[in-house]
Amino acid sequence: MLIEDDEEHASVLYQALAQEEKYRVYHTTDGQTAWKFLQYFKPHLLLLDYRLPRMDGLELCDRIRADKELYDLPVLMVSAALPTQAVAQRGIASLEKPFDLDELLSTIDTLITPLQG
């Protein structure tokens, strides 16, 4: 699940992930909508920005970790303004924008593979 409010970044990420035949991508633009979606569907991974409207990426991650149904959901936070210390304290995988597309895909594979194994 891609959670990105910047249209340009969302488009690039969506297209890159959609080209990979093994991924089905759902996209939303804010943390609150993502949280509502997660009440009904558990994706294999959340790829989210830090700065999101209505609920930022850290607050969304905190809610996920506090939910017994979602606490083990892999999260990859991507942001140009990454709150490095807060991300590290929570053990969230992260990439700082701009990042290399191959690095993104490799990181996603690393986070998802244990689930598929």
DRENTORKOL-3810 file (N, C-alpha, C; in nm, 4 decimals):
REM DRENTORKOL-3810
@n.u->0.0845; n.v->-0.1165; n.w->0.0000; ca.u->0.0000; ca.v->0.0000; ca.w->0.0000; c.u->0.0891; c.v->0.1229; c.w->0.0000
@n.u->0.0666; n.v->0.2114; n.w->-0.0932; ca.u->0.1425; ca.v->0.3354; ca.w->-0.1084; c.u->0.0630; c.v->0.4504; c.w->-0.0479
@n.u->0.1257; n.v->0.5214; n.w->0.0450; ca.u->0.0618; ca.v->0.6365; ca.w->0.1080; c.u->0.1520; c.v->0.7564; c.w->0.0833
@n.u->0.1133; n.v->0.8371; n.w->-0.0136; ca.u->0.1954; ca.v->0.9507; ca.w->-0.0586; c.u->0.1018; c.v->1.0605; c.w->-0.1057
@n.u->0.1192; n.v->1.1822; n.w->-0.0512; ca.u->0.0312; ca.v->1.2927; ca.w->-0.0881; c.u->0.0834; c.v->1.3751; c.w->-0.2050
@n.u->0.2109; n.v->1.3657; n.w->-0.2366; ca.u->0.2667; ca.v->1.4398; ca.w->-0.3499; c.u->0.2344; c.v->1.3636; c.w->-0.4788
@n.u->0.1566; n.v->1.4261; n.w->-0.5664; ca.u->0.1094; ca.v->1.3593; ca.w->-0.6872; c.u->0.2224; c.v->1.3061; c.w->-0.7746
@n.u->0.3268; n.v->1.3855; n.w->-0.7913; ca.u->0.4384; ca.v->1.3446; ca.w->-0.8764; c.u->0.5115; c.v->1.2238; c.w->-0.8188
@n.u->0.5444; n.v->1.2304; n.w->-0.6897; ca.u->0.6120; ca.v->1.1173; ca.w->-0.6258; c.u->0.5239; c.v->0.9923; c.w->-0.6272
@n.u->0.3960; n.v->1.0115; n.w->-0.5980; ca.u->0.3033; ca.v->0.8983; ca.w->-0.5967; c.u->0.2968; c.v->0.8326; c.w->-0.7336
@n.u->0.2916; n.v->0.9119; n.w->-0.8379; ca.u->0.2831; ca.v->0.8588; ca.w->-0.9736; c.u->0.4065; c.v->0.7765; c.w->-1.0092
@n.u->0.5243; n.v->0.8309; n.w->-0.9778; ca.u->0.6499; ca.v->0.7612; ca.w->-1.0078; c.u->0.6573; c.v->0.6298; c.w->-0.9299
@n.u->0.6271; n.v->0.6349; n.w->-0.8009; ca.u->0.6329; ca.v->0.5146; ca.w->-0.7182; c.u->0.5286; c.v->0.4123; c.w->-0.7618
@n.u->0.4086; n.v->0.4592; n.w->-0.7890; ca.u->0.3025; ca.v->0.3683; ca.w->-0.8318; c.u->0.3415; c.v->0.2965; c.w->-0.9611
@n.u->0.3905; n.v->0.3723; n.w->-1.0588; ca.u->0.4292; ca.v->0.3123; ca.w->-1.1870; c.u->0.5445; c.v->0.2140; c.w->-1.1705
@n.u->0.6431; n.v->0.2509; n.w->-1.0901; ca.u->0.7583; ca.v->0.1632; ca.w->-1.0691; c.u->0.7154; c.v->0.0314; c.w->-1.0043
@n.u->0.6274; n.v->0.0394; n.w->-0.9057; ca.u->0.5820; ca.v->-0.0812; ca.w->-0.8367; c.u->0.4855; c.v->-0.1621; c.w->-0.9226
@n.u->0.3996; n.v->-0.0934; n.w->-0.9964; ca.u->0.3030; ca.v->-0.1629; ca.w->-1.0812; c.u->0.3711; c.v->-0.2395; c.w->-1.1947
@n.u->0.4880; n.v->-0.1920; n.w->-1.2380; ca.u->0.5627; ca.v->-0.2620; ca.w->-1.3432; c.u->0.6170; c.v->-0.3949; c.w->-1.2944
@n.u->0.6379; n.v->-0.4048; n.w->-1.1648; ca.u->0.6824; ca.v->-0.5309; ca.w->-1.1070; c.u->0.5602; c.v->-0.6218; c.w->-1.0996
@n.u->0.5592; n.v->-0.7285; n.w->-1.1728; ca.u->0.4400; ca.v->-0.8131; ca.w->-1.1831; c.u->0.3967; c.v->-0.8739; c.w->-1.0493
@n.u->0.4873; n.v->-0.8797; n.w->-0.9532; ca.u->0.4537; ca.v->-0.9438; ca.w->-0.8263; c.u->0.3811; c.v->-0.8510; c.w->-0.7285
@n.u->0.3674; n.v->-0.7221; n.w->-0.7639; ca.u->0.3040; ca.v->-0.6276; ca.w->-0.6731; c.u->0.1699; c.v->-0.5791; c.w->-0.7254
@n.u->0.0721; n.v->-0.5740; n.w->-0.6380; ca.u->-0.0541; ca.v->-0.5051; ca.w->-0.6635; c.u->-0.0520; c.v->-0.3843; c.w->-0.5711
@n.u->-0.0672; n.v->-0.2665; n.w->-0.6261; ca.u->-0.0480; ca.v->-0.1435; ca.w->-0.5501; c.u->-0.1810; c.v->-0.0727; c.w->-0.5255
@n.u->-0.2042; n.v->-0.0393; n.w->-0.4004; ca.u->-0.3169; ca.v->0.0447; ca.w->-0.3614; c.u->-0.2570; c.v->0.1771; c.w->-0.3169
@n.u->-0.3221; n.v->0.2867; n.w->-0.3508; ca.u->-0.2674; ca.v->0.4185; ca.w->-0.3183; c.u->-0.3709; c.v->0.5051; c.w->-0.2483
@n.u->-0.3252; n.v->0.5789; n.w->-0.1493; ca.u->-0.4056; ca.v->0.6823; ca.w->-0.0858; c.u->-0.3131; c.v->0.7992; c.w->-0.0535
@n.u->-0.3737; n.v->0.9142; n.w->-0.0265; ca.u->-0.2938; ca.v->1.0356; ca.w->-0.0112; c.u->-0.2813; c.v->1.0865; c.w->0.1320
@n.u->-0.3449; n.v->1.0203; n.w->0.2291; ca.u->-0.3335; ca.v->1.0697; ca.w->0.3666; c.u->-0.3383; c.v->0.9545; c.w->0.4671
@n.u->-0.2850; n.v->0.9820; n.w->0.5842; ca.u->-0.2756; ca.v->0.8804; ca.w->0.6883; c.u->-0.4101; c.v->0.8349; c.w->0.7426
@n.u->-0.5058; n.v->0.9245; n.w->0.7548; ca.u->-0.6370; ca.v->0.8887; ca.w->0.8087; c.u->-0.7093; c.v->0.7899; c.w->0.7177
@n.u->-0.7062; n.v->0.8139; n.w->0.5862; ca.u->-0.7694; ca.v->0.7222; ca.w->0.4912; c.u->-0.6988; c.v->0.5876; c.w->0.4939
@n.u->-0.5661; n.v->0.5900; n.w->0.5028; ca.u->-0.4897; ca.v->0.4654; ca.w->0.5105; c.u->-0.5314; c.v->0.3859; c.w->0.6341
@n.u->-0.5449; n.v->0.4537; n.w->0.7481; ca.u->-0.5841; ca.v->0.3860; ca.w->0.8717; c.u->-0.7214; c.v->0.3196; c.w->0.8560
@n.u->-0.8156; n.v->0.3912; n.w->0.7957; ca.u->-0.9492; ca.v->0.3339; ca.w->0.7731; c.u->-0.9402; c.v->0.2106; c.w->0.6832
@n.u->-0.8601; n.v->0.2188; n.w->0.5786; ca.u->-0.8404; ca.v->0.1063; ca.w->0.4864; c.u->-0.7845; c.v->-0.0149; c.w->0.5606
@n.u->-0.6896; n.v->0.0106; n.w->0.6506; ca.u->-0.6235; ca.v->-0.0977; ca.w->0.7239; c.u->-0.7172; c.v->-0.1700; c.w->0.8216
@n.u->-0.8308; n.v->-0.1125; n.w->0.8510; ca.u->-0.9274; ca.v->-0.1794; ca.w->0.9369; c.u->-0.9958; c.v->-0.2956; c.w->0.8646
@n.u->-0.9875; n.v->-0.2955; n.w->0.7318; ca.u->-1.0555; ca.v->-0.3973; ca.w->0.6504; c.u->-0.9627; c.v->-0.4822; c.w->0.5662
@n.u->-0.8394; n.v->-0.4370; n.w->0.5471; ca.u->-0.7475; ca.v->-0.5050; ca.w->0.4577; c.u->-0.6061; c.v->-0.4914; c.w->0.5111
@n.u->-0.5320; n.v->-0.6030; n.w->0.5120; ca.u->-0.3930; ca.v->-0.5987; ca.w->0.5587; c.u->-0.3004; c.v->-0.6240; c.w->0.4396
@n.u->-0.2353; n.v->-0.5197; n.w->0.3900; ca.u->-0.1420; ca.v->-0.5379; ca.w->0.2785; c.u->-0.0140; c.v->-0.6062; c.w->0.3267
@n.u->0.0706; n.v->-0.6441; n.w->0.2334; ca.u->0.1986; ca.v->-0.7064; ca.w->0.2699; c.u->0.3009; c.v->-0.6039; c.w->0.3171
@n.u->0.2785; n.v->-0.4755; n.w->0.2796; ca.u->0.3752; ca.v->-0.3711; ca.w->0.3135; c.u->0.3089; c.v->-0.2347; c.w->0.3029
@n.u->0.3511; n.v->-0.1422; n.w->0.3901; ca.u->0.3137; ca.v->-0.0024; ca.w->0.3757; c.u->0.4363; c.v->0.0742; c.w->0.3301
@n.u->0.4226; n.v->0.1453; n.w->0.2222; ca.u->0.5260; ca.v->0.2361; ca.w->0.1728; c.u->0.4689; c.v->0.3750; c.w->0.1923
@n.u->0.5200; n.v->0.4488; n.w->0.2917; ca.u->0.4568; ca.v->0.5748; ca.w->0.3238; c.u->0.5531; c.v->0.6887; c.w->0.3419
@n.u->0.5001; n.v->0.8058; n.w->0.3137; ca.u->0.5720; ca.v->0.9301; ca.w->0.3348; c.u->0.5603; c.v->0.9667; c.w->0.4828
@n.u->0.6497; n.v->1.0507; n.w->0.5295; ca.u->0.6396; ca.v->1.0978; ca.w->0.6680; c.u->0.5371; c.v->1.2108; c.w->0.6781
@n.u->0.5524; n.v->1.3103; n.w->0.5918; ca.u->0.4632; ca.v->1.4266; ca.w->0.5965; c.u->0.3371; c.v->1.3978; c.w->0.5155
@n.u->0.2329; n.v->1.3637; n.w->0.5867; ca.u->0.1042; ca.v->1.3328; ca.w->0.5246; c.u->-0.0037; c.v->1.4190; c.w->0.5898
@n.u->-0.1065; n.v->1.4555; n.w->0.5123; ca.u->-0.2175; ca.v->1.5284; ca.w->0.5735; c.u->-0.3015; c.v->1.4371; c.w->0.6621
@n.u->-0.3674; n.v->1.4972; n.w->0.7590; ca.u->-0.4644; ca.v->1.4339; ca.w->0.8482; c.u->-0.4052; c.v->1.3340; c.w->0.9477
@n.u->-0.2881; n.v->1.2784; n.w->0.9218; ca.u->-0.2187; ca.v->1.1918; ca.w->1.0173; c.u->-0.0811; c.v->1.1642; c.w->0.9558
@n.u->0.0251; n.v->1.2062; n.w->1.0242; ca.u->0.1572; ca.v->1.1860; ca.w->0.9640; c.u->0.2012; c.v->1.0395; c.w->0.9723
@n.u->0.3096; n.v->1.0087; n.w->0.9037; ca.u->0.3575; ca.v->0.8711; ca.w->0.8948; c.u->0.3933; c.v->0.8091; c.w->1.0287
@n.u->0.4500; n.v->0.8878; n.w->1.1198; ca.u->0.4853; ca.v->0.8334; ca.w->1.2516; c.u->0.3602; c.v->0.7994; c.w->1.3322
@n.u->0.2613; n.v->0.8861; n.w->1.3287; ca.u->0.1379; ca.v->0.8575; ca.w->1.4027; c.u->0.0699; c.v->0.7325; c.w->1.3467
@n.u->0.0697; n.v->0.7193; n.w->1.2139; ca.u->0.0116; ca.v->0.6000; ca.w->1.1526; c.u->0.0884; c.v->0.4753; c.w->1.1966
@n.u->0.2203; n.v->0.4816; n.w->1.1975; ca.u->0.3015; ca.v->0.3676; ca.w->1.2423; c.u->0.2738; c.v->0.3333; c.w->1.3881
@n.u->0.2607; n.v->0.4351; n.w->1.4722; ca.u->0.2308; ca.v->0.4109; ca.w->1.6132; c.u->0.0962; c.v->0.3399; c.w->1.6294
@n.u->-0.0033; n.v->0.3809; n.w->1.5529; ca.u->-0.1341; ca.v->0.3151; ca.w->1.5593; c.u->-0.1242; c.v->0.1700; c.w->1.5131
@n.u->-0.0465; n.v->0.1481; n.w->1.4080; ca.u->-0.0289; ca.v->0.0121; ca.w->1.3547; c.u->0.0366; c.v->-0.0771; c.w->1.4598
@n.u->0.1422; n.v->-0.0286; n.w->1.5216; ca.u->0.2144; ca.v->-0.1080; ca.w->1.6216; c.u->0.1299; c.v->-0.1351; c.w->1.7455
@n.u->0.0324; n.v->-0.0496; n.w->1.7728; ca.u->-0.0548; ca.v->-0.0679; ca.w->1.8896; c.u->-0.1734; c.v->-0.1599; c.w->1.8594
@n.u->-0.1904; n.v->-0.1987; n.w->1.7337; ca.u->-0.3040; ca.v->-0.2819; ca.w->1.6929; c.u->-0.2581; c.v->-0.4271; c.w->1.6809
@n.u->-0.3204; n.v->-0.5178; n.w->1.7565; ca.u->-0.2752; ca.v->-0.6575; ca.w->1.7578; c.u->-0.2882; c.v->-0.7253; c.w->1.6219
@n.u->-0.3775; n.v->-0.6787; n.w->1.5365; ca.u->-0.3945; ca.v->-0.7373; ca.w->1.4031; c.u->-0.2909; c.v->-0.6848; c.w->1.3032
@n.u->-0.2328; n.v->-0.5691; n.w->1.3302; ca.u->-0.1447; ca.v->-0.5028; ca.w->1.2334; c.u->-0.0011; c.v->-0.4845; c.w->1.2815
@n.u->0.0264; n.v->-0.5131; n.w->1.4083; ca.u->0.1551; ca.v->-0.4757; ca.w->1.4667; c.u->0.2770; c.v->-0.5278; c.w->1.3908
@n.u->0.2629; n.v->-0.6395; n.w->1.3194; ca.u->0.3768; ca.v->-0.6962; ca.w->1.2482; c.u->0.3806; c.v->-0.6572; c.w->1.0993
@n.u->0.2951; n.v->-0.5645; n.w->1.0580; ca.u->0.2915; ca.v->-0.5184; ca.w->0.9200; c.u->0.4211; c.v->-0.4444; c.w->0.8869
@n.u->0.4972; n.v->-0.4893; n.w->0.7852; ca.u->0.6198; ca.v->-0.4190; ca.w->0.7481; c.u->0.5898; c.v->-0.2779; c.w->0.6968
@n.u->0.6711; n.v->-0.1825; n.w->0.7406; ca.u->0.6550; ca.v->-0.0430; ca.w->0.7015; c.u->0.7875; c.v->0.0077; c.w->0.6474
@n.u->0.7806; n.v->0.0768; n.w->0.5340; ca.u->0.8966; ca.v->0.1448; ca.w->0.4769; c.u->0.8588; c.v->0.2907; c.w->0.4611
@n.u->0.9254; n.v->0.3774; n.w->0.5383; ca.u->0.8976; ca.v->0.5199; ca.w->0.5329; c.u->0.9966; c.v->0.5862; c.w->0.4386
@n.u->0.9434; n.v->0.6650; n.w->0.3463; ca.u->1.0271; ca.v->0.7411; ca.w->0.2536; c.u->0.9910; c.v->0.8881; c.w->0.2681
@n.u->1.0939; n.v->0.9724; n.w->0.2776; ca.u->1.0670; ca.v->1.1143; ca.w->0.2953; c.u->1.1930; c.v->1.1951; c.w->0.2714
@n.u->1.1741; n.v->1.3159; n.w->0.2225; ca.u->1.2859; ca.v->1.4094; ca.w->0.2105; c.u->1.3168; c.v->1.4700; c.w->0.3474
@n.u->1.2196; n.v->1.4687; n.w->0.4362; ca.u->1.2342; ca.v->1.5230; ca.w->0.5711; c.u->1.2159; c.v->1.4101; c.w->0.6723
@n.u->1.2969; n.v->1.3090; n.w->0.6595; ca.u->1.2853; ca.v->1.1900; ca.w->0.7436; c.u->1.3240; c.v->1.2221; c.w->0.8884
@n.u->1.2362; n.v->1.1930; n.w->0.9847; ca.u->1.2701; ca.v->1.2133; ca.w->1.1260; c.u->1.3567; c.v->1.0954; c.w->1.1732
@n.u->1.4824; n.v->1.0996; n.w->1.1387; ca.u->1.5740; ca.v->0.9867; ca.w->1.1533; c.u->1.5732; c.v->0.9244; c.w->1.2922
@n.u->1.5810; n.v->1.0059; n.w->1.3960; ca.u->1.5863; ca.v->0.9522; ca.w->1.5327; c.u->1.4557; c.v->0.8815; c.w->1.5694
@n.u->1.3427; n.v->0.9420; n.w->1.5386; ca.u->1.2128; ca.v->0.8817; ca.w->1.5711; c.u->1.1917; c.v->0.7523; c.w->1.4924
@n.u->1.2356; n.v->0.7513; n.w->1.3677; ca.u->1.2234; ca.v->0.6312; ca.w->1.2841; c.u->1.3089; c.v->0.5186; c.w->1.3418
@n.u->1.4327; n.v->0.5510; n.w->1.3784; ca.u->1.5236; ca.v->0.4507; ca.w->1.4353; c.u->1.4707; c.v->0.3967; c.w->1.5680
@n.u->1.4181; n.v->0.4836; n.w->1.6545; ca.u->1.3635; ca.v->0.4404; ca.w->1.7838; c.u->1.2487; c.v->0.3417; c.w->1.7663
@n.u->1.1717; n.v->0.3581; n.w->1.6594; ca.u->1.0563; ca.v->0.2708; ca.w->1.6348; c.u->1.0927; c.v->0.1479; c.w->1.5514
@n.u->1.2168; n.v->0.1418; n.w->1.5029; ca.u->1.2598; ca.v->0.0287; ca.w->1.4212; c.u->1.1926; c.v->0.0249; c.w->1.2843
@n.u->1.1641; n.v->0.1413; n.w->1.2288; ca.u->1.0981; ca.v->0.1506; ca.w->1.0983; c.u->1.2043; c.v->0.1552; c.w->0.9891
@n.u->1.1882; n.v->0.0710; n.w->0.8876; ca.u->1.2773; ca.v->0.0774; ca.w->0.7712; c.u->1.2513; c.v->0.2098; c.w->0.6999
@n.u->1.3569; n.v->0.2708; n.w->0.6447; ca.u->1.3377; ca.v->0.4016; ca.w->0.5831; c.u->1.4357; c.v->0.4258; c.w->0.4697
@n.u->1.3947; n.v->0.5132; n.w->0.3802; ca.u->1.4791; ca.v->0.5635; ca.w->0.2728; c.u->1.4557; c.v->0.7131; c.w->0.2626
@n.u->1.5640; n.v->0.7877; n.w->0.2446; ca.u->1.5513; ca.v->0.9316; ca.w->0.2302; c.u->1.5410; c.v->0.9678; c.w->0.0829
@n.u->1.4456; n.v->1.0547; n.w->0.0495; ca.u->1.4297; ca.v->1.1037; ca.w->-0.0880; c.u->1.5389; c.v->1.2062; c.w->-0.1155
@n.u->1.5955; n.v->1.2073; n.w->-0.2321; ca.u->1.5729; ca.v->1.1133; ca.w->-0.3421; c.u->1.6482; c.v->0.9830; c.w->-0.3165
@n.u->1.5942; n.v->0.8741; n.w->-0.3645; ca.u->1.6572; ca.v->0.7436; ca.w->-0.3483; c.u->1.6632; c.v->0.6748; c.w->-0.4832
@n.u->1.7460; n.v->0.5725; n.w->-0.4904; ca.u->1.7623; ca.v->0.4941; ca.w->-0.6119; c.u->1.6480; c.v->0.3928; c.w->-0.6205
@n.u->1.5867; n.v->0.3815; n.w->-0.7370; ca.u->1.4738; ca.v->0.2903; ca.w->-0.7554; c.u->1.5117; c.v->0.1454; c.w->-0.7253
@n.u->1.6310; n.v->0.1040; n.w->-0.7662; ca.u->1.6761; ca.v->-0.0325; ca.w->-0.7371; c.u->1.6881; c.v->-0.0555; c.w->-0.5867
@n.u->1.7346; n.v->0.0463; n.w->-0.5149; ca.u->1.7452; ca.v->0.0357; ca.w->-0.3690; c.u->1.6059; c.v->0.0216; c.w->-0.3068
@n.u->1.5102; n.v->0.0969; n.w->-0.3589; ca.u->1.3733; ca.v->0.0867; ca.w->-0.3108; c.u->1.3183; c.v->-0.0540; c.w->-0.3311
@n.u->1.3307; n.v->-0.1060; n.w->-0.4520; ca.u->1.2780; ca.v->-0.2392; ca.w->-0.4828; c.u->1.3475; c.v->-0.3474; c.w->-0.4016
@n.u->1.4780; n.v->-0.3336; n.w->-0.3824; ca.u->1.5524; ca.v->-0.4293; ca.w->-0.3016; c.u->1.5069; c.v->-0.4257; c.w->-0.1558
@n.u->1.4856; n.v->-0.3068; n.w->-0.1028; ca.u->1.4402; ca.v->-0.2927; ca.w->0.0348; c.u->1.3012; c.v->-0.3524; c.w->0.0519
@n.u->1.2127; n.v->-0.3266; n.w->-0.0440; ca.u->1.0777; ca.v->-0.3832; ca.w->-0.0397; c.u->1.0852; c.v->-0.5353; c.w->-0.0408
@n.u->1.1655; n.v->-0.5916; n.w->-0.1309; ca.u->1.1799; ca.v->-0.7372; ca.w->-0.1366; c.u->1.2294; c.v->-0.7939; c.w->-0.0045
@n.u->1.3244; n.v->-0.7263; n.w->0.0578; ca.u->1.3787; ca.v->-0.7709; ca.w->0.1861; c.u->1.2708; c.v->-0.7713; c.w->0.2941
@n.u->1.1862; n.v->-0.6693; n.w->0.2942; ca.u->1.0820; ca.v->-0.6589; ca.w->0.3962; c.u->0.9680; c.v->-0.7581; c.w->0.3735
@n.u->0.9376; n.v->-0.7884; n.w->0.2480; ca.u->0.8249; ca.v->-0.8755; ca.w->0.2161; c.u->0.8635; c.v->-1.0234; c.w->0.2154
@n.u->0.9844; n.v->-1.0579; n.w->0.1743; ca.u->1.0262; ca.v->-1.1970; ca.w->0.1575; c.u->1.0022; c.v->-1.2846; c.w->0.2798
@n.u->1.0334; n.v->-1.2391; n.w->0.4013; ca.u->1.0063; ca.v->-1.3264; ca.w->0.5164; c.u->0.8579; c.v->-1.3635; c.w->0.5289
@n.u->0.7695; n.v->-1.2761; n.w->0.4825; ca.u->0.6257; ca.v->-1.3039; ca.w->0.4886; c.u->0.5859; c.v->-1.4129; c.w->0.3903
@n.u->0.6550; n.v->-1.4176; n.w->0.2773; ca.u->0.6197; ca.v->-1.5119; ca.w->0.1720; c.u->0.6873; c.v->-1.6456; c.w->0.1914
@n.u->0.7931; n.v->-1.6495; n.w->0.2739; ca.u->0.8704; ca.v->-1.7706; ca.w->0.2941; c.u->0.8055; c.v->-1.8640; c.w->0.3836
END
